[in-house]
Amino acid sequence: MAQSPPLKDDLDIVIPTIRSLDFLEMWRPFFEPYHLIIIQDGDPTKVIRVVDGFDYEFYNRNDINRILGPRASCISYLDSACRCFAFLISKKKYIFTIDDDCFVAKDPSGKEINGLAQHLQNLLTPSTPFFFNTLYDPCRDGADFVRGYPFSLREGVPTAVSHGLWLNIPDYDAPTQLVKPRERNSRYVDAVMTIPKAVSSRCVR
C-alpha cells in the first residue's frame, strides 16, 4: 500500500498569481496530492488557466469583495500579499505558500529538490531556539548536538514556521536591487538553522 504524503489532509498550498500557472507542471510530482488555494491578483476579468490534475479553489478580487464586503480593503491589491485572503479562508493546520515564478531548484548533482517536503520535515521536527548548535540541524540524519549543548534543552520546542528563499534573483529590498541589478544567488546551501529566541528575522511573505 502506497504511503500517504506527509500532512496531506492538514495542508493547503497557497499561490498568488498574475500570470499563467504553467509553472505548476514542474511542481506536479510534489504538489499534486495536496489542495491548492489560488488567488488571482489584479484584473479579475483576465482569464488564468489552471493546469489539469490539481485539486484547487480559485479566487479573484471580485470573490474577495463578495466574501469580505466592506472589510475587503484589508486584503492588499496589486501585490503578492493578496495571499493573505487564502490564509484567512484556509481551514487547514498548515499552509505552504509559493510565488508563481518560483521554479524547482536542483542540487549540485542535478537532482530536483522537493522544497515542499523539506519544509514539512522542518515543521514536524523540533526547533532549538534557546542555544545555538554549530552543526546546524541536530535532528538531521548524521548530525547531533555539539559538545557543551545543554541536555535539558535537547528535546527542543515545536516548530511554528519554516521559511526558505529562492535561488537566482536575491530577495533584496528595492534600493539594494537598484544598485546590484545583475547580482544572482547561485549557491545552493543544504542546511537548516533555528532562529534563536529574541532575534529578529525577516518576515515571512
Salt bridges, closest charged atoms under 4 A:
ASP12 OD1 - HIS35 ND1 2.69
ASP12 OD1 - LYS92 NZ 3.21
ASP22 OD1 - ARG49 NH2 3.35
GLU25 OE2 - ARG28 NH2 3.00
GLU32 OE2 - ARG28 NH1 2.84
GLU57 OE2 - HIS35 NE2 3.10
ASP63 OD1 - ARG66 NH2 3.10
ASP99 OD1 - ARG83 NH2 2.44
ASP99 OD2 - ARG205 NH2 3.16
ASP100 OD1 - ARG19 NH1 2.39
ASP171 OD2 - ARG202 NH2 2.39
GLU183 OE1 - LYS180 NZ 3.80
ASP190 OD2 - ARG140 NH2 2.65
